[in-house]
């Protein structure tokens, strides 16, 4: 086990324990949801995560636009969905957002791979990170 380079004081430990308790409570609530509700929550979390991640890089797309792109790409069901639909998506959105569209598609693909192949990426290796980074940059 790796030794930490810092120590927790009593206040920090109390806050962490409180956070852990809240996390456990929320997790138990999620366990009671129906499959359809979980699917909707996962979709919302994915769209929100893509939006937040790409806006850090100055992407200009809103969550609604990202959801629209995701719907188009999901309908295809193929990993080549973005390249096959890129022109149609770009035509719908303004040209100054073209790089934002590419960033959203790359981030979406990377997150889907993580969600689908999570168990195969444990433990996380440098090659996995490089692969995900390549997907992100496409």
VENJO-V427772 format. One record per pair of residues at least 6 apart in sequence whose ideal C-beta (glycine too) atoms are under 7 Angstrom apart, sorted by the first residue. I is the first residue (numbers start at 1). J is the second residue. Records with the same first field share a line. If there is no record, write none. Layout:
BEGIN
I->J, J
END
This chain:
BEGIN
46->111
47->63, 66, 67, 70
48->63
49->111
50->66, 104, 107, 108, 111
51->63, 66
53->107
54->61, 100, 103, 104, 107
57->103
59->100, 103, 104
60->97, 100
61->97, 100, 101, 104
65->93
66->104
69->89, 101, 104, 105
70->108
72->85, 89
73->81, 82, 85, 105, 108
76->84, 85
82->105
89->101
90->98, 101
93->101
106->135, 136, 137, 138
107->136
109->135
110->132, 135, 136
113->132, 135
114->132
121->128
END
